[in-house]
Every structure is written in C-alpha cells, then in structure tokens.
Amino acid sequence: MEIRWTDAALEKVNGKLPNQEGVFCLKYETEGCGCIVSGVTNLYFVKDTSPEEVKWETNAYPVFLNKYHEIFLDDKLIIDYSSTTNSFQLKSPNQYLNPMMNVIIPKAL
C-alpha cells in the first residue's frame, strides 16, 4: 500500500498539529454503518497505536492502519484537502473513499 499527502493537505494539517508527540492513524470505522463493507475512514492524531496497526511510510507523516482493514482500501491512497468543501479527502486514482474525511487532532494529548 502506498499513501501520499498532497501539498494542500499538508498545509492544512501543519497548522493544526499540537506541539506534542503523536502519529496519524487511519481508522476504518463500521459502527452504525450496517456492515463491515460499508465503513467510513477517518484520520486521527494519537499518542499511541495498537499492536494491530501497521506503519506506512508516506511522503510526509507516517500513517498507521489496522492490518485487518487494508482489504477495504485501495493500494494507492491520497490524503488531500479541498478548499471548495473545506474538508479533507481520502481518495485513490480510481475513486473517492471519503470525500469529506474527518481529521481529528486533539488540542492536548
């Protein structure tokens, strides 16, 4: 799997990062979605990861992802930011996986 941040996403996220240590985790969440194949991705800035999460190197910040959820995502992912919708996006060359992805960055970890 390959994950790449766009310049627009990096510019937006850099202004939100706290001065504390942490990592980005891409979560594939299924609660309230009906079934596991209807999950929604969100990006979290967290202090720690779980043993099931695998580190993916990117062109900027590494991203951790649960190894069991990789099957629901494309091989090439792009984390982007749209100023038109004022939202982050997770997409691939083939599709939008989440055109309005939440990026949750707590003020203090």
VENURLIN-V216481 format. One record per residue. PHI is phi in whole degrees, 0 to 359 (999 if undefined). PSI is psi in whole degrees, -180 to 180 (* if undefined). OMEGA is omega in whole degrees, 0 to 359 (NA if undefined). Layout:
PHI & PSI & OMEGA
PHI & PSI & OMEGA
This chain:
999 & 141 & 179
238 & 132 & 178
235 & 132 & 180
229 & 136 & 174
268 & 137 & 172
277 & 164 & 178
299 & -39 & 180
297 & -42 & 179
293 & -41 & 180
295 & -42 & 179
300 & -44 & 182
290 & -44 & 183
287 & -33 & 179
300 & -34 & 179
286 & -11 & 183
253 & -13 & 186
290 & 137 & 176
285 & 169 & 180
278 & 7 & 181
261 & 161 & 178
290 & 147 & 177
179 & 174 & 180
222 & 162 & 177
267 & 134 & 175
237 & 125 & 175
269 & 115 & 183
255 & 133 & 174
258 & 103 & 189
257 & 134 & 184
242 & -6 & 182
298 & 126 & 180
81 & 4 & 182
266 & -7 & 179
99 & -56 & 177
210 & 169 & 187
296 & -28 & 181
280 & -3 & 179
254 & 30 & 183
289 & 166 & 180
235 & 136 & 179
266 & 140 & 173
221 & 152 & 181
249 & 128 & 181
241 & 143 & 170
260 & 114 & 187
232 & 163 & 179
279 & -40 & 183
228 & 159 & 176
245 & 168 & 178
264 & 163 & 180
298 & -23 & 180
281 & -11 & 184
270 & 132 & 182
256 & 140 & 180
275 & 129 & 175
245 & 123 & 176
286 & 146 & 179
228 & -172 & 176
280 & -2 & 179
215 & -105 & 181
278 & 133 & 174
297 & 153 & 180
233 & 131 & 176
263 & 145 & 182
213 & 138 & 177
299 & 124 & 184
299 & -24 & 180
279 & -12 & 181
259 & -5 & 180
302 & -32 & 182
299 & -24 & 182
272 & -3 & 184
243 & 163 & 178
280 & 164 & 182
290 & -30 & 179
242 & 119 & 181
243 & 148 & 178
233 & 127 & 172
262 & 117 & 186
234 & 170 & 174
227 & 133 & 178
251 & 120 & 176
287 & -23 & 178
295 & -46 & 180
262 & -4 & 181
54 & 47 & 182
211 & 155 & 173
282 & 158 & 181
223 & 142 & 170
248 & 121 & 183
216 & 170 & 175
229 & 176 & 175
299 & -19 & 184
260 & -25 & 188
193 & 166 & 169
270 & 125 & 176
271 & -33 & 172
204 & 102 & 183
285 & -10 & 178
223 & 62 & 185
284 & 135 & 174
283 & 137 & 171
240 & 110 & 186
260 & 114 & 180
235 & 104 & 180
293 & 149 & 180
294 & -36 & 178
221 & 128 & 180
268 & * & NA
